[in-house]
Amino acid sequence: MAGAVRHAPIDNVAADPPPNCILMDLHESYARYAVRYWLTDLAVDDPTDSVVRSRIYFALKRAGIPLSIPAHAVFVTEESAERRAEEERNEQARRQGALEQVDLFRPLHEEDRRVLAAGLHYAPFAAGEVLTRQGAEAHWLYLIIEGEVSARVAEGGLEREVARLKAGDFFGEMALMTGEKRSATVTALTGVECYRLDKSVFEAIIRARPAVAEPVAEILARRRLELFAVKGNLDQEAHRRRLAAAKVDLLARIQDFFGLVDEPDARPAR
């Protein structure tokens, strides 16, 4: 949990010595840990403690670690099978709705998108947390379902904001599809809820249907060239040539990253 505090700076928390996590004691049904950190201003201990606890809470949620329940506490909940099934259907619909915002997945069959939806990982972040850092290797894509983030790029010793993303947006497609390192640092401006799609989930689908790599490569190429075409004021023919070259390059990188054999697929891409 110390990493949740170290990963992005927190006002009034010292960088040196760095925060650390220790096991305090063991009980009948749970263990108690403490995150230790040093304040640079003792007058703001309560507000700083609140930020630190929020970071830890969101990190636990991302890791799927629930808060412990003392052994002597007994809770009785009556929940019908119908209600559980309805909740599962609503969650699956929410996940599929998030995936429908991502044009990369439009070439997939409906059954493939259902598999992706089931494999999404819920990933909430507190305001100020770094979702991903420029230059990092992280083979997954984030779909934002609530909140706002800032994407910043460091060049020549300076950092500038290049985009703000909100619910319905996504990022990390190149890392997911080609293994490319992160091109920007993305930081939560508010509390953020995301779904994370890992390479392992998408890999099962693209290995079963390698032909889907071609339309995906074309979509990636179009997204990559959209901004360049505007800035470069390319004519239609020059843009077409660049698009074709980018598609060939990206297709080769996708096939290499997923270890695909360039052969026809029994089921054509939609």
Steps between C-alpha positions, in 0.01 A plus 500: 500500500800729538514507121160668488646789699834510318365468146395865473601791726266600783516851641669513842630140480880478498671317214798422722476292706251323275172357631510134603258229603542272803308207649387616844337185639298186426148425628265205480360586159703792370838672497554868577741705290614861526626736235756737648585834344659826607328839489671814380242719676358378832218754487318310223517149642127421479446611137817318393396186688169510312673512159734215595212283622308569178801387295526180702126432474498535120812284468329226704193525276713460185670197654166347595590494871193567720520659843500233770198405709574404863431133573241582767290709258224304330301638209196333353396605152208360309547532129305307246657326204287722276644815654858378463434406140350845432804671651731288288301583185516873580874486559557305178291755309703784651824332396379433147381860475849618594656275235264634233670840542828350377520492122784246514254229599241562230653234269433238771198274510239558769607181680860625507393828657311307766821314583689830523229647723522207740879543517504872582660591832342777710764764578408810705750780573501787748555860385873560454590137433702408192321246282800446277838663456679603180758242395350219709430153364139413577313278258144608564240754395287718728136589431382796708145462632497790747723799581769692311873449440784710361750361248839674513814452291854584611735623227831680533466536874156661473160343558182607326140384503396348168147384581227469761296183490168425665224239514472321166866557409775239504879490480781247483396334174857490363627339819226237481539422130874537435674515839610858434610687811266762643522824304361724777452523874130487587388641836154501659360853536198370693402167644506270197336168423646290220484158349839351414539257210815291528696346213426147624124551453528638147769248407261206528271662243760616251678164509173324421428748218835639375329661200353761734851651530468661156191719563637583846829613341308722258305665782820558697665650194207735439500616863875560489488700178193713575689771687804482273286550191352820644835640614684394185227621264539184291316463172276197453754291309781565749269410785396178325865396455585574862193310618591194295858504629389546860251214469768262370737600781238467774369168367851356515547630854166358618578161347843498658372611843233229514707236323252466215546302182403701193238263360130525415243465777208258486268775621533830312521827692169677515 
